[in-house]
């Protein structure tokens, strides 16, 4: 993430408060920020801290030495390189949903990602969700030992789609983690290997009397 370029005014020194930045994902312990003038009877105090990496503000609510909450919270999952445009946008959207506490929306978005990946890999259009899952598994995009996770995702996604049931943080974390793993296997690792092969160029076997250098 690009660093916020404007300078904050009237900051005061801060230390000893460490959190994961909800904007850039950095494990940060800012040196500067703002704080409330008073504390409550249970030693509650609020802070606005400026991330040392991206220079963006986070509200931190503390009781004593314990952090109660941060706003925005850290997004689930990690950034992934090499994703196609639409799939990358959906994955970012799912992560943003978790940062906002919209866990049901995150689960539905992960379900959409699986369908989108299947279509990207030439699955037929307008199929039921389970058909897309079966397609990915049959083509080897989902490891055999990961079938249990696929069934878990299908169950949770169907619950969120067909029932009035609010999903929780643990459900979303499971599905985002699996989706991240799948996207890395399907796109990032392939993209990384492709770049490496291109940069290495053709391989020459040099034996006795064989001239070295680029083949003509």
Secondary structure, DSSP 8 states (H G I E B T S, - for coil): -----S--SS-EE--S--EE-TTT--EE--SEEEE-S---TT-EEEEEEE-TTT--EEEEEEETTEEEEEES---SS---SS--HHHHHHHHHHHHHHHTT-HHHHHHHHHHHHHHHHHHTT--SS--HHHHHHHHHHTTSS-GGGHHHHHHHHHHHHHHHHS-----HHHHHHHHHHHHHHHIIIIIHHHHHHHHHHHH-------TT---S---
